[in-house]
Amino acid sequence: MEASDRARPERRNLARPAPLTVLDPRAWPQHTARVSFEHRTGGVQHHRFEGPLLHEVL
């Protein structure tokens, strides 16, 4: 697989899996999700996650 293919998630083919490095998804469009949840001992926690959407990686 060429580097240009790894940079384009829409070109991936599930019928022919290809190697994926940890750095590959960093070149893909990034999304931000802010989440809050109540931890049983620590009160409400707030977190922000950034990266490609799961369906873009798969």
Phi, psi and omega in degrees: 000135180279156179303324181295330178290321180293333181280354181236095183301331182292347181266358180286150184231116182294335178289336178232081182302148180232158178297147179224124178266166178297329183281337183306310182297342178294338179275349182274165178304135182259143178235153179242134175234127175256129181230150174227142177208157181265120177272139187297333180245346185246008181075199182284132177243144180239134180223157175231130178244141178229143177154184179287158177287151183304318181293340175284328180284318181286000000 
